[in-house]
Amino acid sequence: MSKKKAKGADKTLVEKILDQHHIAYEPVSFATHQDGDVMQISEDQMQESEHEVYKTLVLTGNKTGPLVGVVPLDMHIDYKKLSAVSGNKKVGMVPLKDLVKTSGYEHGANNPVGIRERHNYPIFFGNEAKEAGTICVSAGKIGRSVRVDAVALAKFVDAQFADITAAE
């Protein structure tokens, strides 16, 4: 006889952490596809605007070491702006081969909640997140996200809102 799955057993670690801290969220799923060495969200099949879905980027600074930028899919991190606000002279993306070792997540699954739980890296949200109100961020699994209040999320992960973006 098979046992039924316990309620919540299919939740990601991120969702479980948000539940433990009573942070409201809505699960969101995205279609994905293979793009070279990584899985990507199939943006042409998304119901949400690219400006409401945020990517969590892991970078490294010459003074801080690893740091995190959270920006809308339709924008880029402006390295000069992020350098200035983070106290670095220079920042750059962590190489793909070092991503899992640095953040604990593979490309496409990085998220501010899981990274904050595992590491104490500085986290910066683009000001657009504060203006948006609610945003979608990865739930720690490719194709799986959570829609959450940006201010509540930033407070929980001890993130700072800043002007760190540039248009694509």
C-alpha positions in Angstrom: 0.0 0.0 0.0 1.4 3.4 -0.9 1.4 6.3 1.4 -0.1 9.6 0.4 2.3 12.5 0.1 2.3 14.7 3.2 0.7 18.0 2.6 3.3 20.5 1.4 5.8 17.7 0.6 6.1 19.0 -3.0 7.0 22.5 -1.9 10.5 23.8 -2.6 12.8 24.8 0.3 12.2 28.5 -0.5 8.4 28.0 -0.2 8.9 26.1 3.1 11.1 28.9 4.5 8.5 31.5 3.5 5.8 29.5 5.2 7.9 29.2 8.4 8.3 33.0 8.5 4.6 33.7 7.6 5.5 35.5 4.4 2.6 35.3 2.0 3.4 34.1 -1.6 1.7 32.6 -4.6 3.4 29.7 -6.4 4.0 30.3 -10.2 5.2 27.9 -12.8 6.9 28.7 -16.1 7.6 26.6 -19.1 11.4 26.1 -19.7 13.7 25.0 -22.5 17.3 24.0 -22.9 19.5 26.8 -24.1 23.1 25.6 -24.5 24.3 24.4 -21.1 21.5 25.9 -19.1 17.7 25.7 -18.7 15.8 29.0 -19.4 12.3 30.2 -18.9 10.4 30.1 -22.2 9.6 33.8 -22.1 7.3 33.6 -25.2 5.0 31.3 -23.2 4.9 33.5 -20.0 1.6 34.9 -18.8 3.4 37.5 -16.7 5.1 40.6 -18.0 8.9 40.3 -18.1 9.0 43.4 -15.9 7.2 41.5 -13.1 9.5 38.5 -13.2 12.8 39.0 -11.5 16.2 37.2 -12.1 18.5 36.7 -9.2 22.1 37.2 -10.4 25.2 36.2 -8.4 28.2 38.5 -8.9 31.5 39.0 -7.2 33.0 42.3 -6.0 36.6 43.1 -5.6 36.0 44.1 -1.9 32.8 42.2 -0.9 33.3 38.9 -2.6 30.0 37.4 -3.7 26.9 39.6 -3.8 23.4 39.3 -5.3 21.4 41.5 -7.7 17.7 41.0 -8.2 16.4 42.8 -11.4 13.5 42.4 -13.8 13.9 39.9 -16.7 13.7 42.8 -19.2 16.6 44.7 -17.7 20.3 44.2 -16.9 22.5 44.9 -13.9 24.5 48.0 -14.4 27.9 47.0 -13.0 29.0 50.6 -12.3 25.9 51.4 -10.3 26.1 48.1 -8.4 29.8 48.6 -7.7 29.1 52.1 -6.3 26.2 51.0 -4.0 27.9 47.9 -2.8 31.2 49.5 -1.9 33.2 47.8 -4.7 35.4 49.3 -7.4 34.4 46.5 -9.7 31.8 43.8 -9.9 31.2 41.0 -12.4 29.2 37.9 -12.9 30.3 34.7 -11.1 31.4 32.3 -13.9 28.8 29.6 -14.7 31.2 26.8 -13.7 31.4 28.4 -10.2 27.8 29.2 -9.7 26.6 26.2 -7.8 29.7 26.3 -5.5 29.1 30.0 -4.8 25.3 30.2 -4.4 24.2 26.6 -3.9 21.9 26.9 -7.0 22.2 26.1 -10.6 21.6 28.8 -13.3 17.9 29.6 -13.4 17.2 28.5 -9.8 19.1 31.2 -7.9 16.8 33.0 -5.4 17.4 35.6 -2.7 15.7 33.5 0.0 17.8 30.4 -0.4 21.0 32.3 -0.9 20.3 34.3 2.3 19.7 31.1 4.2 23.0 29.5 3.1 25.2 32.6 2.9 25.3 36.1 4.2 26.0 37.8 0.8 24.9 41.4 0.4 21.6 41.5 -1.7 20.4 44.4 -3.8 17.0 44.7 -5.4 16.5 47.1 -8.3 14.3 50.0 -7.4 11.8 48.7 -9.9 10.9 45.9 -7.5 9.8 48.4 -4.8 7.7 50.3 -7.4 6.1 47.1 -8.7 4.8 46.0 -5.3 4.6 42.3 -6.0 7.3 40.4 -8.0 8.0 36.9 -9.1 11.4 35.4 -8.0 12.6 31.8 -8.4 11.5 29.3 -5.8 14.8 27.5 -6.0 13.8 25.2 -8.8 14.0 25.9 -12.6 10.5 26.8 -13.9 9.2 27.3 -10.4 8.7 30.8 -8.9 6.8 32.6 -6.1 4.9 35.9 -6.4 5.6 37.8 -3.3 5.5 41.4 -1.9 8.9 42.9 -2.8 9.2 45.0 0.3 8.4 42.1 2.6 10.9 39.9 0.7 13.6 42.5 0.8 13.2 43.0 4.5 13.3 39.2 5.1 16.5 38.7 3.1 18.0 42.0 4.5 18.3 43.4 1.0 18.7 47.0 0.0 16.7 48.7 -2.8 19.0 50.7 -5.1 19.4 52.0 -8.7 21.3 49.1 -10.1 19.6 48.5 -13.5 20.0 49.4 -17.1 17.5 48.8 -19.9 18.2 45.9 -22.3 
